[in-house]
Amino acid sequence: MRVGFIGLGNMGLPMALNLVRAGHDVAGWDLQATAMQGFAAGGGRCAGDMADALDGAAAVVTMLPAGTHVRTAYLGAAGIIAAAPGALLIDASTIDVATARAVAAAAAAAGLDMLDAPVSGGVAGAAAATLTFMVGGSAAGFARAEPLLRAMSKNVVHAGAAGAGQAAKICNNMMLGINMLATAEAFVLADRLGLDRQKLFDIARVSSGQSWALSSYCPVPGPLPGSPANRDYAPGFAAALMLKDLSLAQQAAAESGAATPLGAAAAQLYQALVAAGQGGRDFSAVFPWLAAMPRGEVV
Ligand code: NAD
């Protein structure tokens, strides 16, 4: 399939290269020269500009930082919706639900199918083509997109209508942020009570405190040798990206009227962690940060 791929950053580059490997004719475009060089070095075809990448494309995939970039790329006279007639549009960026719905509505008004298809799995999953796609949009659009998405992932789930993919992503990551904080707090308390970390891990892993944050991503060094805690919290999934997703969840909660007090507290705590200069560390670095925080310090 002829594909225009816009946004060849940390995630987009390996995803686009997986489409090339799967035999698709991919024209890549990014505002940064280094990203374009990476695409060329991996065997991709670099477009001269965005219009060139869209020219003749049967599908367009975007992987951009935030909602504002997505609006800029899709809307307007030179935007993707105007410049890619007949193409299937897939935005894999993690953005706010309202923007995802607004851009999909603009695409529908122009007669185009557009899907929001954010991913879980990080840079490693993008490179290994083991991402999970959560997809919002029409059933017909989903059926058209599925072969393309499968070439970049191991799980592809149709979550519902436009915006449902972004909704699934922020709900999942809100749970993850809260679970990570809950797990980190439990280890902080265990340390103070003189309870051995390995013992708490062994017990909670088979008890009702169990979660993915504990059993697959343990925030203290020791119990899980592969977790970022054992490499001084090198990411992984950076705290700044967790803050982004928690902020999107809070934005959606405010817009929809949902009560999410723990999500709000998690967003506040990650905001403080990032403000403390730790945004580039793994999001499990909340453990050493909380462990060093005096009780009663209000964040
Ligand atoms: P990134 O900043 O590395 O890449 C974004 C790229 O988009 C940059 O290279 C930038 O130059 C390019 N860009 C911006 N506007 C453009 C435009 N108008 N035309 C062409 N290129 C443009 O970000 P990333 O880590 O690849 O993340 C992309 C998205 O995926 C984000 O929404 C992020 O939240 C989401 N995500 C990231 C991860 C992760 O672990 N990095 C995991 C899951 C989801």
Boltz pocket constraint, residues with backbone or C-beta under 6 A from the ligand:
constraints:
  - pocket:
      binder: B
      contacts: [[A, 6], [A, 7], [A, 8], [A, 9], [A, 10], [A, 11], [A, 12], [A, 29], [A, 30], [A, 31], [A, 32], [A, 35], [A, 50], [A, 63], [A, 64], [A, 65], [A, 66], [A, 69], [A, 72], [A, 73], [A, 92], [A, 93], [A, 94], [A, 95], [A, 119], [A, 120], [A, 121], [A, 122], [A, 123], [A, 236], [A, 237], [A, 241], [A, 244]]
      max_distance: 6.0
